[in-house]
Amino acid sequence: MHEQGKRGRPRDPKTQQAILSASYELLLEVGFGAVTVEKIAERAGVSKATIYKWWPNKAAVVMDGFLSAATARLPVPDTGDAFEDVQLHAVNLTRFLTSREGKIIAALVGEGQFDAGLAEAYRTRYFQPRRQEAKGILEKGIRRGQLRETLDVGLGVDLLYGPILYRLLVTGEPLDDDYVRRLVTSGFEGIRA
């Protein structure tokens, strides 16, 4: 999760989990716009001050609650083959993004257009870590000699994962395992060693 505050006692794990669970439950029940720190505090049985001691704003605690629930569903594969790893990672990400919980990400991105704090929270807490995972897979592929040494890793991630988010957030075209496998196969034609 996030760094502990610089002042005061360290976070109590049970209290922290109660806050994260409450924020996630409320997000699923009423949507981001209707979630308030007051409602989270009430459901978790804590004070608003406790939440603000550990998180700077509603967006941060809601994103951490969401990620706490979602992280186990997105393991980073390491089969020894960059193509297989990216394919597994991209398929798992797509399955998550198209699930009930994952659709929350699309809603949050939409709300983030009007809420800079929320946009910052989902970029730093959700999208940047996923991007780092994908970069790590490609970097391993380069070290193993499976991908071109000159590959621009950031651009490779954009080429392989960008179309997934484009379909999710813009076109609404179907996102399924077959599409992702075809996408990764096509993308790898340009980056293989």
PyMOL commands that set and color helices and strands:
alter all, ss='L'
color gray80, all
select helices_A, chain A and resi 13-30+32-34+37-44+48-54+58-73+82-97+103-112+116-143+153-171+177-191
alter helices_A, ss='H'
color red, helices_A
deselect
rebuild
show_as cartoon
